[in-house]
Amino acid sequence: MVIVDPYIDTLGQSWPREKLDRLLGDPTVMRLVEVAIQAGYASDRSEWYPARTLSWARARYRREESAGLLCVLALRFRAIGLDPFNAGGFAE
């Protein structure tokens, strides 16, 4: 089975991997995602909590659309192995 759109944001919007990858190709977006991911880590960097990243994004943007997309971008960023604390990413 092939999953075409595995990323769903908090509003139920489906985001194709290709679109997320294009967005992550922008250095400004990538830096923002890195900061958002850092906000989601426990203080000892042992665990990453997506809910913390989402809370940080909601406080920063106030719009659920922006916060949800940023969290989905963080998930994709980690999935493809770009997060230095999650070396290798994980299987899709």
N, C-alpha and C positions, 0 to 999 in steps of 0.2 A: 504494500500500500504506500502511495506517495502522498505526503502531506504538503499541500500547496501553500497554505497560509496559516502557519502554526502560531503566529503571534496575535493575540487579541488584547486590546487595551481595556482600561477600566470602564469604558463606555460601550464596549462590545464591538468596536471598530476592528476589522481584520487588517493586518499589515503584512504584505508579502515580504519574504526575506530579501528579495532584490531591492525593494524600495528602502528598507531599513539599511541595507548595505550601502546604497547610494548616499543616504543621509549620513551614515558613519564615515563616508569618504571625505566629508567636509571637515577640515581641521578644527574649525570653531565648534561644530557639533560634537566632535570627538572629545575635545577638551571638556566641554560641559558634561558629557556622559561620564567621563572619568571622575569629575568632581562629585556627580550624583552617586556614583558607585561608592566612592570613598565615604560618603555620608551614610551609606547603608551597612558599613562594616561595624562589627563589634570593636571595642577599643583595642583589643589585642590582635585584630585582623584574622581571627580564627574562623569566623562565620560571617557570611553576607546575608542580610535580611532585606529582601525586596520591599517589604512594607516600610522600612526606614527610608529607603530611597524614594518611595512614593510620597511619604510624609514630607520629606525635604522638598521634593518637587512641588507638592501642593502649597507649601508655605511660600515658596519662591514665586510661583506663577499665578496662583489663585484661580486659574482656569483648569477645569478637569481635563479638557482636551490636551493641553500642553503637558500637564503632569503625567497623564496616562501614556502619552507618546514617549516622554523622556524615560519612563520606567520600562517600556517595551524596548527602547533603544539600549538601555542598560542590560536587559536580559539578552538581547542579541549580541551585544558587545562581549559579554561573558561567554556566550555559547560558541563564538568563533575563536575564543582563546586570546582575546586582546587584554583581558584583565590580568595584570601581573601577579595578583594574589590567587588567581584561578588558572594557573598555567595549563595550557592544553585544551581548555574549554571542556565541552561535553558533547556527547553524541546527539545528533539531531534525528 
